[in-house]
Amino acid sequence: MKTAPVKRVAFYTLGCKTNQYDTEAMQEQFVKSGYRVVGFQEDSDVYVVNTCTVTNLGDRKSRQVIRKAHRTNPNAVIAVVGCYAQQAAEEVLSIPGVRVAVGTKNRNRIVEYVETAEATGSSINAVEDIMKLREFEDTPIEAFDGKTRAVLKIQEGCNRFCSYCIIPYARGPIRSRKPKSVLEEVQRLAKAGFKEIVLTGIHIASYGADLKTTDLLGLLEDIHKVDGIQRIRLGSIEPTLLTDEFVGTVRQLSKVCRHYHISLQSGCDATLKRMNRRYTTAQFREIVERLRSIIPDTAVTTDIMVGFPGETEEEFVETCDFVEAIRFSKIHVFQYSPRRGTPAASFENQVPAACKEQRSRKLISLGRQLEREFMKQFIGRQVIVLFEEEHSDRAGYYEGYTDQYVRVTAQADSELEGRLLPVMVQSIENDSLTGQIVWHV
């Protein structure tokens, strides 16, 4: 008697680390239901595209990926999940091949929706009003691939409503994952051999505000007690999180990485006000100075938006000067993109695309200069590196990261994946520190 062939499923993730976690959770659901995961470029029975809508580029890339899946197998069921589906379900379902739209809720029912669509030949719009949601949708992961770093989602939603941002409308209000659920997953990760976890969410600084019984600092203290986990890395945070109490306490938590991605967006107070950001450049500077004074060698990375409506050349110069004064170790630069439904989309004095491109190139160049300057301080010093994989272009060399998230390359005769080792830094090559492993320590 012939057995039915195993169904195949392929995944593609756009956007943030939170989406990466959601994809892993959905992938596990399919595996538990008997599916075999294949590469997205392969012929598959089901394609799941986890989308991003932060910018117009995110929407466009999402559509391109969906069409690619349909070309690969026109008979496949394509399920579109995430922020773009949440904001434009009917548009998504009109794309050839798309049979399921899920959005940012009910991802724990993705297999059910796909199999119903396949069995009935119909299309399913499972997108619901996300603004009414008050409970965190817990989709814990029980099986893990890899042995180095794992992303752990602790929070969903955002209540900030920056004037340019569509995410509060796509993700809904803040919802925190219960501490018990978080800690259970941390323990599973430790048992699976992971050395580092990255706490992620849409606005992790607000963690616990809806629970009333804990906050991010309390969660960090609890995670710090779990044996096996040696590094805890925070995702993007708001500057106002870094109070004296927070920084003073975190200093005592040796597992918390000395790497803080603090979202700035603009180095000009007038622009920050139009953005509805809730701090000034003076406050941001004070926060960074406090952090560096209490926790030496801290890496401070950030996001900067260029071309926000009304941004003059003088305002852009203010941002560049502020970025240089703060001396970030890395900058993610992106261009403002009008999002329908946000206040900024109707602001006057929209900046021309060519101007945004020019400003972006200038700020990226400044960011690379600052990144190299930050890396120089480690030459001649010993750093601890969590090695992740063999170098793609240099046989016998392995790559890993310091707790400040600086990439390091070193030569080794044996497998280094998942090992924390001291390295004496000798030089900078391309975007990486290079050095020798100190084996006797």
Secondary structure in CASP SS format (residue, H / E / C, confidence):
PFRMAT SS
TARGET T0000
AUTHOR 0000-0000-0000
METHOD secondary structure of the structure
MODEL  1
M C 1.00
K C 1.00
T C 1.00
A C 1.00
P C 1.00
V C 1.00
K C 1.00
R E 1.00
V E 1.00
A E 1.00
F E 1.00
Y E 1.00
T E 1.00
L C 1.00
G C 1.00
C C 1.00
K H 1.00
T H 1.00
N H 1.00
Q H 1.00
Y H 1.00
D H 1.00
T H 1.00
E H 1.00
A H 1.00
M H 1.00
Q H 1.00
E H 1.00
Q H 1.00
F H 1.00
V H 1.00
K H 1.00
S C 1.00
G C 1.00
Y C 1.00
R E 1.00
V E 1.00
V E 1.00
G C 1.00
F C 1.00
Q C 1.00
E C 1.00
D C 1.00
S C 1.00
D C 1.00
V E 1.00
Y E 1.00
V E 1.00
V E 1.00
N E 1.00
T E 1.00
C C 1.00
T C 1.00
V C 1.00
T C 1.00
N H 1.00
L H 1.00
G H 1.00
D H 1.00
R H 1.00
K H 1.00
S H 1.00
R H 1.00
Q H 1.00
V H 1.00
I H 1.00
R H 1.00
K H 1.00
A H 1.00
H H 1.00
R H 1.00
T H 1.00
N C 1.00
P C 1.00
N C 1.00
A C 1.00
V E 1.00
I E 1.00
A E 1.00
V E 1.00
V E 1.00
G E 1.00
C H 1.00
Y H 1.00
A H 1.00
Q H 1.00
Q H 1.00
A C 1.00
A H 1.00
E H 1.00
E H 1.00
V H 1.00
L H 1.00
S C 1.00
I C 1.00
P C 1.00
G C 1.00
V E 1.00
R E 1.00
V E 1.00
A E 1.00
V E 1.00
G E 1.00
T C 1.00
K C 1.00
N C 1.00
R H 1.00
N H 1.00
R H 1.00
I H 1.00
V H 1.00
E H 1.00
Y H 1.00
V H 1.00
E H 1.00
T H 1.00
A H 1.00
E H 1.00
A H 1.00
T H 1.00
G C 1.00
S C 1.00
S C 1.00
I E 1.00
N E 1.00
A C 1.00
V C 1.00
E C 1.00
D C 1.00
I H 1.00
M H 1.00
K H 1.00
L C 1.00
R C 1.00
E C 1.00
F C 1.00
E C 1.00
D C 1.00
T C 1.00
P C 1.00
I C 1.00
E C 1.00
A C 1.00
F C 1.00
D C 1.00
G C 1.00
K C 1.00
T C 1.00
R E 1.00
A E 1.00
V E 1.00
L E 1.00
K E 1.00
I C 1.00
Q E 1.00
E E 1.00
G C 1.00
C C 1.00
N C 1.00
R C 1.00
F C 1.00
C C 1.00
S C 1.00
Y C 1.00
C C 1.00
I C 1.00
I H 1.00
P H 1.00
Y H 1.00
A H 1.00
R H 1.00
G C 1.00
P C 1.00
I C 1.00
R E 1.00
S E 1.00
R C 1.00
K C 1.00
P H 1.00
K H 1.00
S H 1.00
V H 1.00
L H 1.00
E H 1.00
E H 1.00
V H 1.00
Q H 1.00
R H 1.00
L H 1.00
A H 1.00
K H 1.00
A C 1.00
G C 1.00
F C 1.00
K C 1.00
E E 1.00
I E 1.00
V E 1.00
L E 1.00
T E 1.00
G C 1.00
I C 1.00
H C 1.00
I H 1.00
A H 1.00
S H 1.00
Y C 1.00
G C 1.00
A C 1.00
D C 1.00
L C 1.00
K C 1.00
T C 1.00
T C 1.00
D C 1.00
L H 1.00
L H 1.00
G H 1.00
L H 1.00
L H 1.00
E H 1.00
D H 1.00
I H 1.00
H H 1.00
K C 1.00
V C 1.00
D C 1.00
G C 1.00
I C 1.00
Q C 1.00
R E 1.00
I E 1.00
R E 1.00
L E 1.00
G C 1.00
S C 1.00
I E 1.00
E C 1.00
P H 1.00
T H 1.00
L H 1.00
L C 1.00
T C 1.00
D H 1.00
E H 1.00
F H 1.00
V H 1.00
G H 1.00
T H 1.00
V H 1.00
R H 1.00
Q C 1.00
L C 1.00
S C 1.00
K C 1.00
V E 1.00
C C 1.00
R C 1.00
H E 1.00
Y E 1.00
H E 1.00
I E 1.00
S C 1.00
L C 1.00
Q E 1.00
S C 1.00
G C 1.00
C C 1.00
D H 1.00
A H 1.00
T H 1.00
L H 1.00
K H 1.00
R H 1.00
M H 1.00
N C 1.00
R C 1.00
R C 1.00
Y C 1.00
T C 1.00
T H 1.00
A H 1.00
Q H 1.00
F H 1.00
R H 1.00
E H 1.00
I H 1.00
V H 1.00
E H 1.00
R H 1.00
L H 1.00
R H 1.00
S H 1.00
I H 1.00
I C 1.00
P C 1.00
D C 1.00
T C 1.00
A E 1.00
V E 1.00
T E 1.00
T E 1.00
D E 1.00
I E 1.00
M E 1.00
V E 1.00
G C 1.00
F C 1.00
P C 1.00
G C 1.00
E C 1.00
T C 1.00
E H 1.00
E H 1.00
E H 1.00
F H 1.00
V H 1.00
E H 1.00
T H 1.00
C H 1.00
D H 1.00
F H 1.00
V H 1.00
E H 1.00
A H 1.00
I H 1.00
R C 1.00
F C 1.00
S C 1.00
K E 1.00
I E 1.00
H E 1.00
V E 1.00
F E 1.00
Q E 1.00
Y C 1.00
S C 1.00
P C 1.00
R C 1.00
R C 1.00
G C 1.00
T C 1.00
P H 1.00
A H 1.00
A H 1.00
S H 1.00
F C 1.00
E C 1.00
N C 1.00
Q C 1.00
V C 1.00
P C 1.00
A H 1.00
A H 1.00
C H 1.00
K H 1.00
E H 1.00
Q H 1.00
R H 1.00
S H 1.00
R H 1.00
K H 1.00
L H 1.00
I H 1.00
S H 1.00
L H 1.00
G H 1.00
R H 1.00
Q H 1.00
L H 1.00
E H 1.00
R H 1.00
E H 1.00
F H 1.00
M H 1.00
K H 1.00
Q C 1.00
F C 1.00
I C 1.00
G C 1.00
R C 1.00
Q E 1.00
V E 1.00
I E 1.00
V E 1.00
L E 1.00
F E 1.00
E E 1.00
E E 1.00
E E 1.00
H C 1.00
S C 1.00
D C 1.00
R C 1.00
A C 1.00
G C 1.00
Y E 1.00
Y E 1.00
E E 1.00
G E 1.00
Y E 1.00
T C 1.00
D C 1.00
Q C 1.00
Y C 1.00
V C 1.00
R E 1.00
V E 1.00
T E 1.00
A E 1.00
Q E 1.00
A C 1.00
D C 1.00
S C 1.00
E C 1.00
L C 1.00
E C 1.00
G C 1.00
R C 1.00
L E 1.00
L E 1.00
P E 1.00
V E 1.00
M E 1.00
V E 1.00
Q E 1.00
S E 1.00
I E 1.00
E E 1.00
N C 1.00
D C 1.00
S E 1.00
L E 1.00
T E 1.00
G E 1.00
Q E 1.00
I E 1.00
V C 1.00
W C 1.00
H C 1.00
V C 1.00
END
